[in-house]
Each structure stands twice: as structure tokens, then as C-alpha cells.
């Protein structure tokens, strides 16, 4: 089981605060956000309070807020051009050895 670091917790709280601010700027209550995102009210409350969530919940909430653009930076423009694979994308992970 992975243990959350203090940095992880601080980032979850900061993301939750940002989601809350965006929701309030959109003049939307938590129940409306949950309904439009097709997630539970407790999922929205947990997200905004920094208690974590699933990636799917985060994506749905950001979509409702019109903020899917946040993930554009993560989309690749092709395989990396440097490193061990010389511009080729890895085809599989290495086998784990005991």
C-alpha cells in the first residue's frame, strides 16, 4: 500500500480548492456539479476537501467546469526523441525479477 506524503496531501488540498473556486465562479452548487458530472455528491465533496478521488471523477468534474484544457500539456506529440530508446517508443515493460 502506498503511503501519502505531506506533498501529496498538500497537492490534493490545492486541487480541491481550485475545483471549489471554479465551481463557485460557475455559480454552481455541489449537488448540481455532481449531477452534471454524473458522479456522487460525496465524490464532489471529497474532491473539494482534498481527500482524493478517482481520475474518472476528476475528469468528469473538469469537463463540467469547461477545464479539460488542463490536461492538454500531458498529451504527447509523439514518442520521446531522446534517451535510451533513440526516439523509439517502448513496446513493453521489462520483466520483474525477484
Biopython code that builds the backbone (N, CA, C, O; Angstrom):
import numpy as np
from Bio.PDB.StructureBuilder import StructureBuilder

atoms = [
    (1, "UNK", "N", (0.835, -1.181, 0.000)),
    (1, "UNK", "CA", (0.000, 0.000, 0.000)),
    (1, "UNK", "C", (0.880, 1.246, 0.000)),
    (1, "UNK", "O", (1.809, 1.357, 0.800)),
    (2, "UNK", "N", (0.587, 2.172, -0.891)),
    (2, "UNK", "CA", (1.354, 3.405, -0.984)),
    (2, "UNK", "C", (0.951, 4.363, 0.138)),
    (2, "UNK", "O", (-0.225, 4.480, 0.482)),
    (3, "UNK", "N", (1.929, 5.027, 0.687)),
    (3, "UNK", "CA", (1.688, 5.985, 1.759)),
    (3, "UNK", "C", (1.735, 7.389, 1.174)),
    (3, "UNK", "O", (2.653, 7.724, 0.424)),
    (4, "UNK", "N", (0.749, 8.208, 1.517)),
    (4, "UNK", "CA", (0.721, 9.590, 1.039)),
    (4, "UNK", "C", (1.759, 10.409, 1.777)),
    (4, "UNK", "O", (1.884, 10.329, 2.999)),
    (5, "UNK", "N", (2.487, 11.185, 1.030)),
    (5, "UNK", "CA", (3.444, 12.102, 1.638)),
    (5, "UNK", "C", (2.733, 13.413, 1.950)),
    (5, "UNK", "O", (1.610, 13.644, 1.502)),
    (6, "UNK", "N", (3.386, 14.250, 2.708)),
    (6, "UNK", "CA", (2.825, 15.568, 3.014)),
    (6, "UNK", "C", (2.636, 16.369, 1.720)),
    (6, "UNK", "O", (1.660, 17.106, 1.584)),
    (7, "UNK", "N", (3.561, 16.226, 0.779)),
    (7, "UNK", "CA", (3.442, 16.918, -0.508)),
    (7, "UNK", "C", (2.213, 16.437, -1.279)),
    (7, "UNK", "O", (1.528, 17.236, -1.917)),
    (8, "UNK", "N", (1.935, 15.132, -1.220)),
    (8, "UNK", "CA", (0.743, 14.582, -1.879)),
    (8, "UNK", "C", (-0.517, 15.207, -1.293)),
    (8, "UNK", "O", (-1.411, 15.634, -2.022)),
    (9, "UNK", "N", (-0.573, 15.252, 0.027)),
    (9, "UNK", "CA", (-1.745, 15.792, 0.719)),
    (9, "UNK", "C", (-1.939, 17.260, 0.383)),
    (9, "UNK", "O", (-3.061, 17.699, 0.130)),
    (10, "UNK", "N", (-0.850, 18.023, 0.379)),
    (10, "UNK", "CA", (-0.943, 19.454, 0.055)),
    (10, "UNK", "C", (-1.438, 19.668, -1.371)),
    (10, "UNK", "O", (-2.223, 20.582, -1.623)),
    (11, "UNK", "N", (-0.988, 18.836, -2.301)),
    (11, "UNK", "CA", (-1.431, 18.963, -3.690)),
    (11, "UNK", "C", (-2.904, 18.606, -3.835)),
    (11, "UNK", "O", (-3.630, 19.276, -4.569)),
    (12, "UNK", "N", (-3.353, 17.564, -3.147)),
    (12, "UNK", "CA", (-4.776, 17.199, -3.180)),
    (12, "UNK", "C", (-5.643, 18.336, -2.636)),
    (12, "UNK", "O", (-6.697, 18.637, -3.196)),
    (13, "UNK", "N", (-5.205, 18.958, -1.561)),
    (13, "UNK", "CA", (-5.952, 20.079, -0.981)),
    (13, "UNK", "C", (-5.966, 21.261, -1.947)),
    (13, "UNK", "O", (-7.000, 21.905, -2.119)),
    (14, "UNK", "N", (-4.833, 21.552, -2.576)),
    (14, "UNK", "CA", (-4.763, 22.665, -3.524)),
    (14, "UNK", "C", (-5.664, 22.424, -4.737)),
    (14, "UNK", "O", (-6.334, 23.344, -5.206)),
    (15, "UNK", "N", (-5.681, 21.201, -5.241)),
    (15, "UNK", "CA", (-6.549, 20.869, -6.376)),
    (15, "UNK", "C", (-8.007, 20.999, -5.956)),
    (15, "UNK", "O", (-8.821, 21.548, -6.698)),
    (16, "UNK", "N", (-8.338, 20.497, -4.775)),
    (16, "UNK", "CA", (-9.709, 20.614, -4.264)),
    (16, "UNK", "C", (-10.144, 22.058, -4.132)),
    (16, "UNK", "O", (-11.270, 22.408, -4.485)),
    (17, "UNK", "N", (-9.246, 22.907, -3.618)),
    (17, "UNK", "CA", (-9.557, 24.340, -3.505)),
    (17, "UNK", "C", (-9.805, 24.962, -4.878)),
    (17, "UNK", "O", (-10.715, 25.772, -5.052)),
    (18, "UNK", "N", (-8.981, 24.571, -5.844)),
    (18, "UNK", "CA", (-9.155, 25.093, -7.202)),
    (18, "UNK", "C", (-10.470, 24.667, -7.829)),
    (18, "UNK", "O", (-11.129, 25.460, -8.502)),
    (19, "UNK", "N", (-10.852, 23.413, -7.608)),
    (19, "UNK", "CA", (-12.137, 22.904, -8.111)),
    (19, "UNK", "C", (-13.278, 23.673, -7.458)),
    (19, "UNK", "O", (-14.225, 24.072, -8.136)),
    (20, "UNK", "N", (-13.196, 23.883, -6.153)),
    (20, "UNK", "CA", (-14.242, 24.618, -5.433)),
    (20, "UNK", "C", (-14.375, 26.052, -5.979)),
    (20, "UNK", "O", (-15.482, 26.527, -6.230)),
    (21, "UNK", "N", (-13.236, 26.728, -6.157)),
    (21, "UNK", "CA", (-13.273, 28.101, -6.691)),
    (21, "UNK", "C", (-13.902, 28.135, -8.084)),
    (21, "UNK", "O", (-14.727, 29.001, -8.375)),
    (22, "UNK", "N", (-13.514, 27.195, -8.937)),
    (22, "UNK", "CA", (-14.060, 27.152, -10.298)),
    (22, "UNK", "C", (-15.558, 26.883, -10.273)),
    (22, "UNK", "O", (-16.311, 27.467, -11.052)),
    (23, "UNK", "N", (-15.989, 26.000, -9.381)),
    (23, "UNK", "CA", (-17.417, 25.698, -9.271)),
    (23, "UNK", "C", (-18.192, 26.924, -8.815)),
    (23, "UNK", "O", (-19.253, 27.230, -9.359)),
    (24, "UNK", "N", (-17.668, 27.624, -7.823)),
    (24, "UNK", "CA", (-18.354, 28.821, -7.320)),
    (24, "UNK", "C", (-18.377, 29.934, -8.368)),
    (24, "UNK", "O", (-19.365, 30.660, -8.479)),
    (25, "UNK", "N", (-17.297, 30.070, -9.132)),
    (25, "UNK", "CA", (-17.285, 31.058, -10.224)),
    (25, "UNK", "C", (-18.332, 30.723, -11.280)),
    (25, "UNK", "O", (-18.874, 31.612, -11.936)),
    (26, "UNK", "N", (-18.608, 29.432, -11.436)),
    (26, "UNK", "CA", (-19.642, 28.991, -12.374)),
    (26, "UNK", "C", (-21.031, 29.075, -11.748)),
    (26, "UNK", "O", (-22.025, 28.704, -12.373)),
    (27, "UNK", "N", (-21.094, 29.568, -10.502)),
    (27, "UNK", "CA", (-22.356, 29.727, -9.773)),
    (27, "UNK", "C", (-23.124, 28.404, -9.709)),
    (27, "UNK", "O", (-24.306, 28.326, -10.046)),
    (28, "UNK", "N", (-22.405, 27.370, -9.265)),
    (28, "UNK", "CA", (-22.982, 26.029, -9.224)),
    (28, "UNK", "C", (-22.804, 25.454, -7.815)),
    (28, "UNK", "O", (-21.744, 25.608, -7.208)),
    (29, "UNK", "N", (-23.831, 24.799, -7.304)),
    (29, "UNK", "CA", (-23.674, 24.140, -6.009)),
    (29, "UNK", "C", (-23.125, 22.730, -6.229)),
    (29, "UNK", "O", (-23.074, 22.239, -7.357)),
    (30, "UNK", "N", (-22.718, 22.092, -5.140)),
    (30, "UNK", "CA", (-22.102, 20.768, -5.244)),
    (30, "UNK", "C", (-23.053, 19.723, -5.819)),
    (30, "UNK", "O", (-22.629, 18.854, -6.580)),
    (31, "UNK", "N", (-24.311, 19.800, -5.467)),
    (31, "UNK", "CA", (-25.281, 18.813, -5.958)),
    (31, "UNK", "C", (-25.451, 18.929, -7.474)),
    (31, "UNK", "O", (-25.533, 17.918, -8.172)),
    (32, "UNK", "N", (-25.502, 20.151, -7.973)),
    (32, "UNK", "CA", (-25.622, 20.363, -9.416)),
    (32, "UNK", "C", (-24.380, 19.852, -10.129)),
    (32, "UNK", "O", (-24.473, 19.200, -11.169)),
    (33, "UNK", "N", (-23.207, 20.155, -9.555)),
    (33, "UNK", "CA", (-21.952, 19.677, -10.136)),
    (33, "UNK", "C", (-21.955, 18.155, -10.213)),
    (33, "UNK", "O", (-21.603, 17.580, -11.243)),
    (34, "UNK", "N", (-22.351, 17.512, -9.130)),
    (34, "UNK", "CA", (-22.372, 16.049, -9.093)),
    (34, "UNK", "C", (-23.315, 15.495, -10.159)),
    (34, "UNK", "O", (-22.965, 14.553, -10.871)),
    (35, "UNK", "N", (-24.492, 16.068, -10.267)),
    (35, "UNK", "CA", (-25.475, 15.596, -11.234)),
    (35, "UNK", "C", (-24.956, 15.770, -12.664)),
    (35, "UNK", "O", (-25.043, 14.849, -13.475)),
    (36, "UNK", "N", (-24.421, 16.945, -12.965)),
    (36, "UNK", "CA", (-23.924, 17.207, -14.333)),
    (36, "UNK", "C", (-22.713, 16.351, -14.686)),
    (36, "UNK", "O", (-22.525, 15.973, -15.843)),
    (37, "UNK", "N", (-21.894, 16.049, -13.679)),
    (37, "UNK", "CA", (-20.693, 15.239, -13.917)),
    (37, "UNK", "C", (-20.986, 13.742, -13.852)),
    (37, "UNK", "O", (-20.126, 12.920, -14.169)),
    (38, "UNK", "N", (-22.197, 13.396, -13.443)),
    (38, "UNK", "CA", (-22.596, 12.001, -13.286)),
    (38, "UNK", "C", (-21.701, 11.284, -12.276)),
    (38, "UNK", "O", (-21.233, 10.169, -12.505)),
    (39, "UNK", "N", (-21.480, 11.970, -11.148)),
    (39, "UNK", "CA", (-20.741, 11.395, -10.026)),
    (39, "UNK", "C", (-21.564, 11.622, -8.767)),
    (39, "UNK", "O", (-22.526, 12.390, -8.782)),
    (40, "UNK", "N", (-21.197, 10.969, -7.694)),
    (40, "UNK", "CA", (-21.948, 11.138, -6.452)),
    (40, "UNK", "C", (-21.600, 12.472, -5.781)),
    (40, "UNK", "O", (-20.527, 13.038, -5.987)),
    (41, "UNK", "N", (-22.535, 12.942, -4.983)),
    (41, "UNK", "CA", (-22.303, 14.163, -4.217)),
    (41, "UNK", "C", (-21.117, 13.966, -3.275)),
    (41, "UNK", "O", (-20.318, 14.883, -3.088)),
    (42, "UNK", "N", (-20.996, 12.788, -2.685)),
    (42, "UNK", "CA", (-19.869, 12.541, -1.781)),
    (42, "UNK", "C", (-18.537, 12.578, -2.531)),
    (42, "UNK", "O", (-17.517, 12.946, -1.948)),
    (43, "UNK", "N", (-18.528, 12.206, -3.807)),
    (43, "UNK", "CA", (-17.300, 12.277, -4.605)),
    (43, "UNK", "C", (-16.881, 13.732, -4.807)),
    (43, "UNK", "O", (-15.696, 14.055, -4.718)),
    (44, "UNK", "N", (-17.843, 14.605, -5.077)),
    (44, "UNK", "CA", (-17.550, 16.034, -5.246)),
    (44, "UNK", "C", (-17.060, 16.618, -3.925)),
    (44, "UNK", "O", (-16.083, 17.367, -3.899)),
    (45, "UNK", "N", (-17.730, 16.282, -2.839)),
    (45, "UNK", "CA", (-17.319, 16.782, -1.520)),
    (45, "UNK", "C", (-15.913, 16.309, -1.177)),
    (45, "UNK", "O", (-15.097, 17.082, -0.675)),
    (46, "UNK", "N", (-15.633, 15.042, -1.447)),
    (46, "UNK", "CA", (-14.302, 14.505, -1.176)),
    (46, "UNK", "C", (-13.232, 15.171, -2.012)),
    (46, "UNK", "O", (-12.150, 15.485, -1.516)),
    (47, "UNK", "N", (-13.533, 15.387, -3.282)),
    (47, "UNK", "CA", (-12.586, 16.056, -4.170)),
    (47, "UNK", "C", (-12.278, 17.459, -3.677)),
    (47, "UNK", "O", (-11.113, 17.849, -3.592)),
    (48, "UNK", "N", (-13.317, 18.220, -3.351)),
    (48, "UNK", "CA", (-13.119, 19.598, -2.921)),
    (48, "UNK", "C", (-12.446, 19.706, -1.554)),
    (48, "UNK", "O", (-11.797, 20.710, -1.263)),
    (49, "UNK", "N", (-12.593, 18.697, -0.729)),
    (49, "UNK", "CA", (-11.980, 18.752, 0.594)),
    (49, "UNK", "C", (-10.556, 18.203, 0.596)),
    (49, "UNK", "O", (-9.894, 18.184, 1.634)),
    (50, "UNK", "N", (-10.089, 17.756, -0.570)),
    (50, "UNK", "CA", (-8.720, 17.270, -0.677)),
    (50, "UNK", "C", (-8.524, 15.858, -0.195)),
    (50, "UNK", "O", (-7.405, 15.469, 0.140)),
    (51, "UNK", "N", (-9.579, 15.085, -0.153)),
    (51, "UNK", "CA", (-9.484, 13.701, 0.316)),
    (51, "UNK", "C", (-9.200, 12.726, -0.811)),
    (51, "UNK", "O", (-9.182, 11.514, -0.596)),
    (52, "UNK", "N", (-8.983, 13.231, -1.983)),
    (52, "UNK", "CA", (-8.665, 12.369, -3.114)),
    (52, "UNK", "C", (-9.904, 11.927, -3.856)),
    (52, "UNK", "O", (-11.027, 12.089, -3.377)),
    (53, "UNK", "N", (-9.690, 11.373, -5.018)),
    (53, "UNK", "CA", (-10.780, 10.921, -5.866)),
    (53, "UNK", "C", (-10.210, 10.004, -6.933)),
    (53, "UNK", "O", (-9.005, 9.759, -6.978)),
    (54, "UNK", "N", (-11.072, 9.507, -7.780)),
    (54, "UNK", "CA", (-10.592, 8.727, -8.918)),
    (54, "UNK", "C", (-10.279, 9.686, -10.055)),
    (54, "UNK", "O", (-10.766, 10.816, -10.088)),
    (55, "UNK", "N", (-9.476, 9.226, -10.966)),
    (55, "UNK", "CA", (-9.157, 10.034, -12.141)),
    (55, "UNK", "C", (-10.420, 10.309, -12.957)),
    (55, "UNK", "O", (-10.587, 11.405, -13.491)),
    (56, "UNK", "N", (-11.303, 9.322, -13.054)),
    (56, "UNK", "CA", (-12.544, 9.493, -13.804)),
    (56, "UNK", "C", (-13.408, 10.603, -13.204)),
    (56, "UNK", "O", (-13.973, 11.413, -13.938)),
    (57, "UNK", "N", (-13.513, 10.643, -11.882)),
    (57, "UNK", "CA", (-14.289, 11.708, -11.236)),
    (57, "UNK", "C", (-13.673, 13.065, -11.534)),
    (57, "UNK", "O", (-14.382, 14.014, -11.871)),
    (58, "UNK", "N", (-12.360, 13.158, -11.412)),
    (58, "UNK", "CA", (-11.683, 14.425, -11.701)),
    (58, "UNK", "C", (-11.931, 14.864, -13.141)),
    (58, "UNK", "O", (-12.224, 16.034, -13.389)),
    (59, "UNK", "N", (-11.819, 13.945, -14.082)),
    (59, "UNK", "CA", (-12.053, 14.276, -15.492)),
    (59, "UNK", "C", (-13.484, 14.747, -15.725)),
    (59, "UNK", "O", (-13.705, 15.727, -16.436)),
    (60, "UNK", "N", (-14.445, 14.063, -15.139)),
    (60, "UNK", "CA", (-15.851, 14.445, -15.327)),
    (60, "UNK", "C", (-16.138, 15.820, -14.745)),
    (60, "UNK", "O", (-16.851, 16.619, -15.352)),
    (61, "UNK", "N", (-15.584, 16.099, -13.565)),
    (61, "UNK", "CA", (-15.798, 17.399, -12.937)),
    (61, "UNK", "C", (-15.143, 18.505, -13.763)),
    (61, "UNK", "O", (-15.742, 19.559, -13.976)),
    (62, "UNK", "N", (-13.930, 18.271, -14.223)),
    (62, "UNK", "CA", (-13.259, 19.277, -15.047)),
    (62, "UNK", "C", (-14.010, 19.520, -16.357)),
    (62, "UNK", "O", (-14.051, 20.647, -16.849)),
    (63, "UNK", "N", (-14.595, 18.478, -16.913)),
    (63, "UNK", "CA", (-15.382, 18.626, -18.139)),
    (63, "UNK", "C", (-16.586, 19.532, -17.893)),
    (63, "UNK", "O", (-16.887, 20.403, -18.709)),
    (64, "UNK", "N", (-17.275, 19.327, -16.769)),
    (64, "UNK", "CA", (-18.436, 20.158, -16.425)),
    (64, "UNK", "C", (-18.010, 21.615, -16.249)),
    (64, "UNK", "O", (-18.746, 22.532, -16.612)),
    (65, "UNK", "N", (-16.825, 21.817, -15.696)),
    (65, "UNK", "CA", (-16.321, 23.175, -15.477)),
    (65, "UNK", "C", (-15.709, 23.790, -16.738)),
    (65, "UNK", "O", (-15.310, 24.954, -16.736)),
    (66, "UNK", "N", (-15.639, 23.007, -17.804)),
    (66, "UNK", "CA", (-15.039, 23.509, -19.040)),
    (66, "UNK", "C", (-13.538, 23.676, -18.925)),
    (66, "UNK", "O", (-12.966, 24.563, -19.559)),
    (67, "UNK", "N", (-12.884, 22.833, -18.119)),
    (67, "UNK", "CA", (-11.449, 22.963, -17.868)),
    (67, "UNK", "C", (-10.656, 21.731, -18.290)),
    (67, "UNK", "O", (-9.626, 21.424, -17.691)),
    (68, "UNK", "N", (-11.118, 21.036, -19.296)),
    (68, "UNK", "CA", (-10.377, 19.880, -19.800)),
    (68, "UNK", "C", (-9.021, 20.286, -20.370)),
    (68, "UNK", "O", (-8.130, 19.452, -20.531)),
    (69, "UNK", "N", (-8.873, 21.577, -20.675)),
    (69, "UNK", "CA", (-7.625, 22.090, -21.228)),
    (69, "UNK", "C", (-6.436, 21.860, -20.304)),
    (69, "UNK", "O", (-5.289, 21.874, -20.752)),
    (70, "UNK", "N", (-6.698, 21.651, -19.032)),
    (70, "UNK", "CA", (-5.627, 21.419, -18.063)),
    (70, "UNK", "C", (-4.780, 20.214, -18.475)),
    (70, "UNK", "O", (-3.582, 20.175, -18.192)),
    (71, "UNK", "N", (-5.384, 19.246, -19.129)),
    (71, "UNK", "CA", (-4.677, 18.022, -19.476)),
    (71, "UNK", "C", (-3.993, 18.073, -20.840)),
    (71, "UNK", "O", (-3.319, 17.117, -21.223)),
    (72, "UNK", "N", (-4.152, 19.163, -21.572)),
    (72, "UNK", "CA", (-3.528, 19.258, -22.893)),
    (72, "UNK", "C", (-2.014, 19.142, -22.815)),
    (72, "UNK", "O", (-1.394, 18.589, -23.724)),
    (73, "UNK", "N", (-1.408, 19.651, -21.754)),
    (73, "UNK", "CA", (0.043, 19.588, -21.600)),
    (73, "UNK", "C", (0.535, 18.151, -21.468)),
    (73, "UNK", "O", (1.687, 17.854, -21.785)),
    (74, "UNK", "N", (-0.338, 17.262, -21.002)),
    (74, "UNK", "CA", (0.064, 15.878, -20.801)),
    (74, "UNK", "C", (-0.011, 15.042, -22.073)),
    (74, "UNK", "O", (0.560, 13.954, -22.144)),
    (75, "UNK", "N", (-0.707, 15.549, -23.061)),
    (75, "UNK", "CA", (-0.839, 14.806, -24.302)),
    (75, "UNK", "C", (0.466, 14.901, -25.074)),
    (75, "UNK", "O", (1.018, 15.986, -25.255)),
    (76, "UNK", "N", (0.948, 13.757, -25.524)),
    (76, "UNK", "CA", (2.239, 13.740, -26.199)),
    (76, "UNK", "C", (2.087, 14.104, -27.667)),
    (76, "UNK", "O", (1.027, 13.931, -28.270)),
    (77, "UNK", "N", (3.161, 14.606, -28.214)),
    (77, "UNK", "CA", (3.229, 14.950, -29.630)),
    (77, "UNK", "C", (3.942, 13.853, -30.414)),
    (77, "UNK", "O", (4.329, 14.060, -31.564)),
    (78, "UNK", "N", (4.111, 12.714, -29.807)),
    (78, "UNK", "CA", (4.825, 11.608, -30.430)),
    (78, "UNK", "C", (5.801, 11.018, -29.435)),
    (78, "UNK", "O", (5.859, 11.455, -28.285)),
    (79, "UNK", "N", (6.561, 10.037, -29.862)),
    (79, "UNK", "CA", (7.494, 9.389, -28.949)),
    (79, "UNK", "C", (8.625, 10.329, -28.544)),
    (79, "UNK", "O", (8.954, 11.252, -29.290)),
    (80, "UNK", "N", (9.218, 10.111, -27.386)),
    (80, "UNK", "CA", (10.345, 10.941, -26.969)),
    (80, "UNK", "C", (11.495, 10.824, -27.959)),
    (80, "UNK", "O", (11.710, 9.762, -28.542)),
    (81, "UNK", "N", (12.217, 11.891, -28.147)),
    (81, "UNK", "CA", (13.309, 11.915, -29.124)),
    (81, "UNK", "C", (14.677, 11.726, -28.482)),
    (81, "UNK", "O", (15.701, 11.940, -29.132)),
    (82, "UNK", "N", (14.703, 11.338, -27.248)),
    (82, "UNK", "CA", (15.974, 11.212, -26.550)),
    (82, "UNK", "C", (15.949, 9.988, -25.653)),
    (82, "UNK", "O", (14.944, 9.284, -25.558)),
    (83, "UNK", "N", (17.033, 9.762, -25.025)),
    (83, "UNK", "CA", (17.069, 8.696, -24.038)),
    (83, "UNK", "C", (17.494, 7.367, -24.603)),
    (83, "UNK", "O", (18.021, 7.264, -25.711)),
    (84, "UNK", "N", (17.254, 6.386, -23.826)),
    (84, "UNK", "CA", (17.731, 5.041, -24.054)),
    (84, "UNK", "C", (17.199, 4.401, -25.337)),
    (84, "UNK", "O", (17.847, 3.516, -25.894)),
    (85, "UNK", "N", (16.044, 4.829, -25.806)),
    (85, "UNK", "CA", (15.408, 4.156, -26.945)),
    (85, "UNK", "C", (15.586, 4.889, -28.258)),
    (85, "UNK", "O", (15.001, 4.497, -29.267)),
    (86, "UNK", "N", (16.384, 5.945, -28.263)),
    (86, "UNK", "CA", (16.718, 6.626, -29.508)),
    (86, "UNK", "C", (15.529, 7.110, -30.303)),
    (86, "UNK", "O", (15.538, 7.034, -31.532)),
    (87, "UNK", "N", (14.504, 7.607, -29.632)),
    (87, "UNK", "CA", (13.343, 8.119, -30.329)),
    (87, "UNK", "C", (12.268, 7.087, -30.568)),
    (87, "UNK", "O", (11.166, 7.422, -31.002)),
    (88, "UNK", "N", (12.579, 5.829, -30.289)),
    (88, "UNK", "CA", (11.574, 4.780, -30.447)),
    (88, "UNK", "C", (10.775, 4.661, -29.169)),
    (88, "UNK", "O", (11.325, 4.772, -28.074)),
    (89, "UNK", "N", (9.488, 4.436, -29.302)),
    (89, "UNK", "CA", (8.637, 4.244, -28.135)),
    (89, "UNK", "C", (8.807, 2.824, -27.615)),
    (89, "UNK", "O", (8.905, 1.870, -28.386)),
    (90, "UNK", "N", (8.840, 2.704, -26.289)),
    (90, "UNK", "CA", (8.949, 1.371, -25.690)),
    (90, "UNK", "C", (7.741, 0.542, -26.061)),
    (90, "UNK", "O", (6.618, 1.045, -26.092)),
    (91, "UNK", "N", (7.966, -0.709, -26.338)),
    (91, "UNK", "CA", (6.884, -1.610, -26.714)),
    (91, "UNK", "C", (6.314, -2.367, -25.524)),
    (91, "UNK", "O", (5.151, -2.771, -25.543)),
    (92, "UNK", "N", (7.130, -2.562, -24.481)),
    (92, "UNK", "CA", (6.666, -3.262, -23.294)),
    (92, "UNK", "C", (7.600, -2.946, -22.140)),
    (92, "UNK", "O", (8.711, -2.452, -22.334)),
    (93, "UNK", "N", (7.138, -3.236, -20.960)),
    (93, "UNK", "CA", (7.953, -3.032, -19.769)),
    (93, "UNK", "C", (8.872, -4.224, -19.568)),
    (93, "UNK", "O", (8.604, -5.320, -20.062)),
    (94, "UNK", "N", (9.932, -4.006, -18.854)),
    (94, "UNK", "CA", (10.849, -5.095, -18.527)),
    (94, "UNK", "C", (10.190, -6.072, -17.574)),
    (94, "UNK", "O", (9.338, -5.689, -16.773)),
    (95, "UNK", "N", (10.576, -7.306, -17.660)),
    (95, "UNK", "CA", (10.041, -8.307, -16.726)),
    (95, "UNK", "C", (10.646, -8.059, -15.355)),
    (95, "UNK", "O", (11.835, -7.764, -15.228)),
    (96, "UNK", "N", (9.822, -8.183, -14.349)),
    (96, "UNK", "CA", (10.312, -8.021, -12.973)),
    (96, "UNK", "C", (11.052, -9.270, -12.570)),
    (96, "UNK", "O", (10.612, -10.389, -12.834)),
    (97, "UNK", "N", (12.153, -9.069, -11.944)),
    (97, "UNK", "CA", (12.923, -10.213, -11.448)),
    (97, "UNK", "C", (12.906, -10.196, -9.942)),
    (97, "UNK", "O", (13.020, -9.135, -9.328)),
    (98, "UNK", "N", (12.765, -11.371, -9.333)),
    (98, "UNK", "CA", (12.702, -11.436, -7.874)),
    (98, "UNK", "C", (13.967, -10.974, -7.193)),
    (98, "UNK", "O", (14.043, -10.980, -5.964)),
]
sb = StructureBuilder()
sb.init_structure("model")
sb.init_model(0)
sb.init_chain("A")
sb.init_seg("    ")
for serial, (resi, resn, name, xyz) in enumerate(atoms, 1):
    if name == "N":
        sb.init_residue(resn, " ", resi, " ")
    sb.init_atom(name, np.array(xyz, "f"), 0.0, 1.0, " ", f" {name:<3s}", serial, name[0])
structure = sb.get_structure()
